[in-house]
Amino acid sequence: MKMPLAACRLVATLLLCAPSLLAATAETTASPTWHPQSLGQAIANMLIFAALGIAAAVIGYKILDKCTPGDLTKEILENKNIAAAIVAAAVILGVCLIVAAAMIG
């Protein structure tokens, strides 16, 4: 049995609009926020995220160093390997992007 064209359009419209309708109802419920209410809270949150971000970047670099053959730090500092430094920098920037996205919320 074939559906009429108008019914197909109605179903397609409902399927396309369903995510926005669900999001609109989800926004009406009040949820607690972690955003700072004062300058002191903003500075404290910034310092916490900075410390966690630096720690995450260092841990990410150390994990990369353990996963690669040889000593990456020695390769960069003593052998002046630019390619190894670029890979290490890419890993650190990747971790920092994740931390920045977490800060934005």
Distance bins in CASP14 RR format, pairs under 12 A and 6 or more apart:
PFRMAT RR
TARGET T0000
AUTHOR 0000-0000-0000
RMODE 2
METHOD distances of the structure
MODEL  1
1 7 0 0 0 0 0 1 0 0 0 0 0
2 8 0 0 0 0 1 0 0 0 0 0 0
3 9 0 0 0 0 1 0 0 0 0 0 0
3 10 0 0 0 0 1 0 0 0 0 0 0
3 11 1 0 0 1 0 0 0 0 0 0 0
3 12 0 0 0 0 0 1 0 0 0 0 0
4 10 0 0 0 0 1 0 0 0 0 0 0
4 11 0 0 0 0 0 1 0 0 0 0 0
5 11 0 0 0 0 0 1 0 0 0 0 0
5 12 0 0 0 0 0 1 0 0 0 0 0
6 12 0 0 0 0 0 1 0 0 0 0 0
6 13 0 0 0 0 0 1 0 0 0 0 0
7 13 0 0 0 0 0 1 0 0 0 0 0
7 14 0 0 0 0 0 1 0 0 0 0 0
8 14 0 0 0 0 0 1 0 0 0 0 0
8 15 0 0 0 0 0 1 0 0 0 0 0
9 15 0 0 0 0 0 1 0 0 0 0 0
9 16 0 0 0 0 0 1 0 0 0 0 0
10 16 0 0 0 0 0 1 0 0 0 0 0
10 17 0 0 0 0 0 1 0 0 0 0 0
11 17 0 0 0 0 0 1 0 0 0 0 0
11 18 0 0 0 0 0 1 0 0 0 0 0
12 18 0 0 0 0 0 1 0 0 0 0 0
13 20 0 0 0 0 0 1 0 0 0 0 0
13 21 0 0 0 0 0 1 0 0 0 0 0
14 20 0 0 0 0 0 1 0 0 0 0 0
14 21 0 0 0 0 1 0 0 0 0 0 0
14 22 0 0 0 0 0 1 0 0 0 0 0
15 21 0 0 0 0 0 1 0 0 0 0 0
17 23 0 0 0 0 0 1 0 0 0 0 0
17 24 0 0 0 0 1 0 0 0 0 0 0
18 24 0 0 0 0 0 1 0 0 0 0 0
18 25 0 0 0 0 0 1 0 0 0 0 0
19 25 0 0 0 0 0 1 0 0 0 0 0
19 26 0 0 0 0 0 1 0 0 0 0 0
20 26 0 0 0 0 0 1 0 0 0 0 0
20 27 0 0 0 0 0 1 0 0 0 0 0
21 27 0 0 0 0 0 1 0 0 0 0 0
21 28 0 0 0 0 0 1 0 0 0 0 0
22 28 0 0 0 0 0 1 0 0 0 0 0
22 29 0 0 0 0 0 1 0 0 0 0 0
23 29 0 0 0 0 0 1 0 0 0 0 0
33 41 0 0 0 0 0 1 0 0 0 0 0
33 45 0 0 0 0 0 1 0 0 0 0 0
33 105 0 0 0 0 0 1 0 0 0 0 0
34 41 0 0 0 0 1 0 0 0 0 0 0
34 42 0 0 0 0 0 1 0 0 0 0 0
34 44 0 0 0 0 0 1 0 0 0 0 0
34 45 1 0 0 1 0 0 0 0 0 0 0
34 48 0 0 0 0 0 1 0 0 0 0 0
34 49 0 0 0 0 0 1 0 0 0 0 0
34 102 0 0 0 0 0 1 0 0 0 0 0
34 103 0 0 0 0 0 1 0 0 0 0 0
34 105 0 0 0 0 1 0 0 0 0 0 0
35 41 0 0 0 0 1 0 0 0 0 0 0
35 42 0 0 0 0 1 0 0 0 0 0 0
35 45 0 0 0 0 1 0 0 0 0 0 0
35 103 0 0 0 0 0 1 0 0 0 0 0
35 104 0 0 0 0 0 1 0 0 0 0 0
35 105 0 0 0 0 1 0 0 0 0 0 0
36 42 1 0 1 0 0 0 0 0 0 0 0
36 43 0 0 0 0 1 0 0 0 0 0 0
36 44 1 0 0 1 0 0 0 0 0 0 0
36 45 1 0 1 0 0 0 0 0 0 0 0
36 46 0 0 0 0 1 0 0 0 0 0 0
36 47 0 0 0 0 0 1 0 0 0 0 0
36 48 0 0 0 0 0 1 0 0 0 0 0
36 49 0 0 0 0 0 1 0 0 0 0 0
36 103 0 0 0 0 0 1 0 0 0 0 0
37 44 0 0 0 0 0 1 0 0 0 0 0
37 45 0 0 0 0 0 1 0 0 0 0 0
38 44 0 0 0 0 1 0 0 0 0 0 0
38 45 0 0 0 0 0 1 0 0 0 0 0
39 45 0 0 0 0 0 1 0 0 0 0 0
39 46 0 0 0 0 0 1 0 0 0 0 0
40 46 0 0 0 0 1 0 0 0 0 0 0
40 47 0 0 0 0 1 0 0 0 0 0 0
40 48 0 0 0 0 0 1 0 0 0 0 0
41 47 0 0 0 0 0 1 0 0 0 0 0
41 48 0 0 0 0 0 1 0 0 0 0 0
42 48 0 0 0 0 0 1 0 0 0 0 0
42 49 0 0 0 0 0 1 0 0 0 0 0
42 103 0 0 0 0 0 1 0 0 0 0 0
43 49 0 0 0 0 0 1 0 0 0 0 0
43 50 0 0 0 0 0 1 0 0 0 0 0
44 50 0 0 0 0 0 1 0 0 0 0 0
44 51 0 0 0 0 0 1 0 0 0 0 0
45 51 0 0 0 0 0 1 0 0 0 0 0
45 52 0 0 0 0 0 1 0 0 0 0 0
45 102 0 0 0 0 0 1 0 0 0 0 0
45 103 0 0 0 0 1 0 0 0 0 0 0
45 105 0 0 0 0 0 1 0 0 0 0 0
46 52 0 0 0 0 0 1 0 0 0 0 0
46 53 0 0 0 0 0 1 0 0 0 0 0
46 99 0 0 0 0 0 1 0 0 0 0 0
46 103 0 0 0 0 1 0 0 0 0 0 0
47 53 0 0 0 0 0 1 0 0 0 0 0
47 54 0 0 0 0 0 1 0 0 0 0 0
47 103 0 0 0 0 0 1 0 0 0 0 0
48 54 0 0 0 0 0 1 0 0 0 0 0
48 55 0 0 0 0 0 1 0 0 0 0 0
48 99 0 0 0 0 0 1 0 0 0 0 0
48 102 0 0 0 0 0 1 0 0 0 0 0
48 103 0 0 0 0 1 0 0 0 0 0 0
49 55 0 0 0 0 0 1 0 0 0 0 0
49 56 0 0 0 0 1 0 0 0 0 0 0
49 96 0 0 0 0 0 1 0 0 0 0 0
49 98 0 0 0 0 0 1 0 0 0 0 0
49 99 1 0 0 1 0 0 0 0 0 0 0
49 100 0 0 0 0 1 0 0 0 0 0 0
49 101 0 0 0 0 0 1 0 0 0 0 0
49 102 1 0 0 1 0 0 0 0 0 0 0
49 103 1 0 1 0 0 0 0 0 0 0 0
49 104 0 0 0 0 0 1 0 0 0 0 0
49 105 0 0 0 0 0 1 0 0 0 0 0
50 56 0 0 0 0 0 1 0 0 0 0 0
50 57 0 0 0 0 0 1 0 0 0 0 0
50 96 0 0 0 0 0 1 0 0 0 0 0
50 99 0 0 0 0 1 0 0 0 0 0 0
50 100 0 0 0 0 0 1 0 0 0 0 0
50 103 0 0 0 0 1 0 0 0 0 0 0
51 57 0 0 0 0 0 1 0 0 0 0 0
51 58 0 0 0 0 0 1 0 0 0 0 0
51 99 0 0 0 0 0 1 0 0 0 0 0
52 58 0 0 0 0 0 1 0 0 0 0 0
52 59 0 0 0 0 0 1 0 0 0 0 0
52 95 0 0 0 0 0 1 0 0 0 0 0
52 96 0 0 0 0 0 1 0 0 0 0 0
52 98 0 0 0 0 0 1 0 0 0 0 0
52 99 1 0 0 1 0 0 0 0 0 0 0
52 100 0 0 0 0 0 1 0 0 0 0 0
52 102 0 0 0 0 1 0 0 0 0 0 0
52 103 0 0 0 0 1 0 0 0 0 0 0
53 59 0 0 0 0 1 0 0 0 0 0 0
53 60 0 0 0 0 0 1 0 0 0 0 0
53 61 0 0 0 0 0 1 0 0 0 0 0
53 92 0 0 0 0 0 1 0 0 0 0 0
53 94 0 0 0 0 0 1 0 0 0 0 0
53 95 1 0 0 1 0 0 0 0 0 0 0
53 96 1 0 0 1 0 0 0 0 0 0 0
53 97 0 0 0 0 0 1 0 0 0 0 0
53 98 0 0 0 0 1 0 0 0 0 0 0
53 99 1 0 1 0 0 0 0 0 0 0 0
53 100 0 0 0 0 1 0 0 0 0 0 0
53 101 0 0 0 0 0 1 0 0 0 0 0
53 102 0 0 0 0 1 0 0 0 0 0 0
53 103 0 0 0 0 1 0 0 0 0 0 0
54 60 0 0 0 0 0 1 0 0 0 0 0
54 61 0 0 0 0 0 1 0 0 0 0 0
54 92 0 0 0 0 0 1 0 0 0 0 0
54 95 0 0 0 0 1 0 0 0 0 0 0
54 96 0 0 0 0 1 0 0 0 0 0 0
54 99 0 0 0 0 1 0 0 0 0 0 0
55 61 0 0 0 0 0 1 0 0 0 0 0
55 62 0 0 0 0 0 1 0 0 0 0 0
55 95 0 0 0 0 1 0 0 0 0 0 0
55 96 0 0 0 0 0 1 0 0 0 0 0
55 99 0 0 0 0 1 0 0 0 0 0 0
56 62 0 0 0 0 0 1 0 0 0 0 0
56 63 0 0 0 0 0 1 0 0 0 0 0
56 91 0 0 0 0 0 1 0 0 0 0 0
56 92 0 0 0 0 1 0 0 0 0 0 0
56 94 0 0 0 0 1 0 0 0 0 0 0
56 95 1 0 1 0 0 0 0 0 0 0 0
56 96 0 0 0 0 1 0 0 0 0 0 0
56 97 0 0 0 0 0 1 0 0 0 0 0
56 98 1 0 0 1 0 0 0 0 0 0 0
56 99 1 0 1 0 0 0 0 0 0 0 0
56 100 0 0 0 0 0 1 0 0 0 0 0
56 102 0 0 0 0 1 0 0 0 0 0 0
56 103 0 0 0 0 0 1 0 0 0 0 0
57 63 0 0 0 0 0 1 0 0 0 0 0
57 64 0 0 0 0 0 1 0 0 0 0 0
57 88 0 0 0 0 0 1 0 0 0 0 0
57 89 0 0 0 0 0 1 0 0 0 0 0
57 90 0 0 0 0 0 1 0 0 0 0 0
57 91 0 0 0 0 1 0 0 0 0 0 0
57 92 1 0 1 0 0 0 0 0 0 0 0
57 93 0 0 0 0 1 0 0 0 0 0 0
57 94 0 0 0 0 1 0 0 0 0 0 0
57 95 1 0 1 0 0 0 0 0 0 0 0
57 96 1 0 1 0 0 0 0 0 0 0 0
57 97 0 0 0 0 0 1 0 0 0 0 0
57 98 0 0 0 0 1 0 0 0 0 0 0
57 99 1 0 0 1 0 0 0 0 0 0 0
57 100 0 0 0 0 0 1 0 0 0 0 0
58 64 0 0 0 0 0 1 0 0 0 0 0
58 65 0 0 0 0 0 1 0 0 0 0 0
58 73 0 0 0 0 0 1 0 0 0 0 0
58 88 0 0 0 0 0 1 0 0 0 0 0
58 91 0 0 0 0 0 1 0 0 0 0 0
58 92 0 0 0 0 1 0 0 0 0 0 0
58 95 0 0 0 0 1 0 0 0 0 0 0
58 96 0 0 0 0 0 1 0 0 0 0 0
58 99 0 0 0 0 0 1 0 0 0 0 0
59 65 0 0 0 0 0 1 0 0 0 0 0
59 66 0 0 0 0 0 1 0 0 0 0 0
59 91 0 0 0 0 0 1 0 0 0 0 0
59 92 0 0 0 0 0 1 0 0 0 0 0
59 95 0 0 0 0 1 0 0 0 0 0 0
59 99 0 0 0 0 0 1 0 0 0 0 0
60 66 0 0 0 0 1 0 0 0 0 0 0
60 67 0 0 0 0 1 0 0 0 0 0 0
60 72 0 0 0 0 0 1 0 0 0 0 0
60 88 0 0 0 0 1 0 0 0 0 0 0
60 90 0 0 0 0 0 1 0 0 0 0 0
60 91 1 0 0 1 0 0 0 0 0 0 0
60 92 1 0 0 1 0 0 0 0 0 0 0
60 93 0 0 0 0 0 1 0 0 0 0 0
60 94 0 0 0 0 1 0 0 0 0 0 0
60 95 1 0 1 0 0 0 0 0 0 0 0
60 96 0 0 0 0 0 1 0 0 0 0 0
60 98 0 0 0 0 0 1 0 0 0 0 0
60 99 0 0 0 0 0 1 0 0 0 0 0
61 67 0 0 0 0 0 1 0 0 0 0 0
61 68 0 0 0 0 0 1 0 0 0 0 0
61 72 0 0 0 0 1 0 0 0 0 0 0
61 73 0 0 0 0 1 0 0 0 0 0 0
61 76 0 0 0 0 0 1 0 0 0 0 0
61 84 0 0 0 0 0 1 0 0 0 0 0
61 85 0 0 0 0 0 1 0 0 0 0 0
61 87 0 0 0 0 0 1 0 0 0 0 0
61 88 1 0 0 1 0 0 0 0 0 0 0
61 89 0 0 0 0 1 0 0 0 0 0 0
61 90 0 0 0 0 0 1 0 0 0 0 0
61 91 1 0 0 1 0 0 0 0 0 0 0
61 92 1 0 1 0 0 0 0 0 0 0 0
61 93 0 0 0 0 0 1 0 0 0 0 0
61 94 0 0 0 0 0 1 0 0 0 0 0
61 95 0 0 0 0 1 0 0 0 0 0 0
61 96 0 0 0 0 0 1 0 0 0 0 0
62 68 0 0 0 0 0 1 0 0 0 0 0
62 71 0 0 0 0 0 1 0 0 0 0 0
62 72 0 0 0 0 1 0 0 0 0 0 0
62 73 0 0 0 0 1 0 0 0 0 0 0
62 88 0 0 0 0 0 1 0 0 0 0 0
62 91 0 0 0 0 0 1 0 0 0 0 0
62 92 0 0 0 0 0 1 0 0 0 0 0
62 95 0 0 0 0 0 1 0 0 0 0 0
63 72 0 0 0 0 0 1 0 0 0 0 0
63 88 0 0 0 0 0 1 0 0 0 0 0
63 91 0 0 0 0 1 0 0 0 0 0 0
63 92 0 0 0 0 0 1 0 0 0 0 0
63 95 0 0 0 0 1 0 0 0 0 0 0
64 70 0 0 0 0 0 1 0 0 0 0 0
64 71 0 0 0 0 0 1 0 0 0 0 0
64 72 1 0 0 1 0 0 0 0 0 0 0
64 73 0 0 0 0 0 1 0 0 0 0 0
64 75 0 0 0 0 0 1 0 0 0 0 0
64 76 0 0 0 0 0 1 0 0 0 0 0
64 84 0 0 0 0 0 1 0 0 0 0 0
64 87 1 0 0 1 0 0 0 0 0 0 0
64 88 1 0 0 1 0 0 0 0 0 0 0
64 89 0 0 0 0 0 1 0 0 0 0 0
64 90 0 0 0 0 1 0 0 0 0 0 0
64 91 1 0 1 0 0 0 0 0 0 0 0
64 92 0 0 0 0 1 0 0 0 0 0 0
64 94 0 0 0 0 0 1 0 0 0 0 0
64 95 0 0 0 0 1 0 0 0 0 0 0
65 71 1 0 0 1 0 0 0 0 0 0 0
65 72 1 0 1 0 0 0 0 0 0 0 0
65 73 1 0 0 1 0 0 0 0 0 0 0
65 74 0 0 0 0 1 0 0 0 0 0 0
65 75 0 0 0 0 1 0 0 0 0 0 0
65 76 0 0 0 0 1 0 0 0 0 0 0
65 84 0 0 0 0 0 1 0 0 0 0 0
65 87 0 0 0 0 0 1 0 0 0 0 0
65 88 0 0 0 0 1 0 0 0 0 0 0
65 91 0 0 0 0 1 0 0 0 0 0 0
65 92 0 0 0 0 0 1 0 0 0 0 0
66 72 0 0 0 0 1 0 0 0 0 0 0
66 73 0 0 0 0 0 1 0 0 0 0 0
67 87 0 0 0 0 0 1 0 0 0 0 0
67 88 0 0 0 0 0 1 0 0 0 0 0
67 91 0 0 0 0 1 0 0 0 0 0 0
68 74 0 0 0 0 0 1 0 0 0 0 0
68 75 0 0 0 0 1 0 0 0 0 0 0
68 76 0 0 0 0 0 1 0 0 0 0 0
68 81 0 0 0 0 0 1 0 0 0 0 0
68 83 0 0 0 0 0 1 0 0 0 0 0
68 84 0 0 0 0 1 0 0 0 0 0 0
68 87 0 0 0 0 1 0 0 0 0 0 0
68 88 0 0 0 0 1 0 0 0 0 0 0
68 91 0 0 0 0 0 1 0 0 0 0 0
69 75 0 0 0 0 1 0 0 0 0 0 0
69 84 0 0 0 0 0 1 0 0 0 0 0
70 76 0 0 0 0 0 1 0 0 0 0 0
70 78 0 0 0 0 0 1 0 0 0 0 0
70 79 0 0 0 0 0 1 0 0 0 0 0
70 81 0 0 0 0 0 1 0 0 0 0 0
70 84 0 0 0 0 1 0 0 0 0 0 0
71 77 0 0 0 0 1 0 0 0 0 0 0
71 78 0 0 0 0 1 0 0 0 0 0 0
71 79 0 0 0 0 1 0 0 0 0 0 0
71 81 0 0 0 0 0 1 0 0 0 0 0
71 84 0 0 0 0 0 1 0 0 0 0 0
71 88 0 0 0 0 0 1 0 0 0 0 0
72 78 0 0 0 0 0 1 0 0 0 0 0
72 79 0 0 0 0 0 1 0 0 0 0 0
72 81 0 0 0 0 1 0 0 0 0 0 0
72 83 0 0 0 0 0 1 0 0 0 0 0
72 84 1 0 1 0 0 0 0 0 0 0 0
72 85 0 0 0 0 1 0 0 0 0 0 0
72 86 0 0 0 0 0 1 0 0 0 0 0
72 87 0 0 0 0 1 0 0 0 0 0 0
72 88 1 0 0 1 0 0 0 0 0 0 0
72 89 0 0 0 0 0 1 0 0 0 0 0
72 91 0 0 0 0 1 0 0 0 0 0 0
72 92 0 0 0 0 0 1 0 0 0 0 0
73 79 0 0 0 0 0 1 0 0 0 0 0
73 81 0 0 0 0 0 1 0 0 0 0 0
73 84 0 0 0 0 1 0 0 0 0 0 0
73 85 0 0 0 0 0 1 0 0 0 0 0
73 88 0 0 0 0 1 0 0 0 0 0 0
74 80 0 0 0 0 0 1 0 0 0 0 0
74 81 0 0 0 0 1 0 0 0 0 0 0
74 84 0 0 0 0 1 0 0 0 0 0 0
74 88 0 0 0 0 0 1 0 0 0 0 0
75 81 1 0 1 0 0 0 0 0 0 0 0
75 82 0 0 0 0 0 1 0 0 0 0 0
75 83 0 0 0 0 1 0 0 0 0 0 0
75 84 1 0 1 0 0 0 0 0 0 0 0
75 85 0 0 0 0 1 0 0 0 0 0 0
75 86 0 0 0 0 0 1 0 0 0 0 0
75 87 0 0 0 0 1 0 0 0 0 0 0
75 88 0 0 0 0 1 0 0 0 0 0 0
76 82 0 0 0 0 1 0 0 0 0 0 0
76 83 0 0 0 0 1 0 0 0 0 0 0
76 84 1 0 1 0 0 0 0 0 0 0 0
76 85 1 0 1 0 0 0 0 0 0 0 0
76 86 0 0 0 0 1 0 0 0 0 0 0
76 87 0 0 0 0 1 0 0 0 0 0 0
76 88 1 0 0 1 0 0 0 0 0 0 0
76 89 0 0 0 0 1 0 0 0 0 0 0
76 92 0 0 0 0 0 1 0 0 0 0 0
77 84 0 0 0 0 1 0 0 0 0 0 0
77 85 0 0 0 0 1 0 0 0 0 0 0
77 88 0 0 0 0 0 1 0 0 0 0 0
78 84 0 0 0 0 0 1 0 0 0 0 0
79 85 0 0 0 0 0 1 0 0 0 0 0
81 87 0 0 0 0 1 0 0 0 0 0 0
81 88 0 0 0 0 1 0 0 0 0 0 0
82 88 0 0 0 0 0 1 0 0 0 0 0
82 89 0 0 0 0 0 1 0 0 0 0 0
83 89 0 0 0 0 0 1 0 0 0 0 0
83 90 0 0 0 0 0 1 0 0 0 0 0
84 90 0 0 0 0 0 1 0 0 0 0 0
84 91 0 0 0 0 0 1 0 0 0 0 0
85 91 0 0 0 0 0 1 0 0 0 0 0
85 92 0 0 0 0 0 1 0 0 0 0 0
86 92 0 0 0 0 0 1 0 0 0 0 0
86 93 0 0 0 0 0 1 0 0 0 0 0
87 93 0 0 0 0 0 1 0 0 0 0 0
87 94 0 0 0 0 0 1 0 0 0 0 0
88 94 0 0 0 0 0 1 0 0 0 0 0
88 95 0 0 0 0 0 1 0 0 0 0 0
89 95 0 0 0 0 0 1 0 0 0 0 0
89 96 0 0 0 0 0 1 0 0 0 0 0
90 96 0 0 0 0 0 1 0 0 0 0 0
90 97 0 0 0 0 0 1 0 0 0 0 0
91 97 0 0 0 0 0 1 0 0 0 0 0
91 98 0 0 0 0 0 1 0 0 0 0 0
92 98 0 0 0 0 0 1 0 0 0 0 0
92 99 0 0 0 0 0 1 0 0 0 0 0
93 99 0 0 0 0 0 1 0 0 0 0 0
93 100 0 0 0 0 0 1 0 0 0 0 0
94 100 0 0 0 0 1 0 0 0 0 0 0
94 101 0 0 0 0 0 1 0 0 0 0 0
95 101 0 0 0 0 0 1 0 0 0 0 0
95 102 0 0 0 0 0 1 0 0 0 0 0
96 102 0 0 0 0 0 1 0 0 0 0 0
96 103 0 0 0 0 0 1 0 0 0 0 0
97 103 0 0 0 0 0 1 0 0 0 0 0
97 104 0 0 0 0 0 1 0 0 0 0 0
98 104 0 0 0 0 0 1 0 0 0 0 0
98 105 0 0 0 0 0 1 0 0 0 0 0
99 105 0 0 0 0 0 1 0 0 0 0 0
END
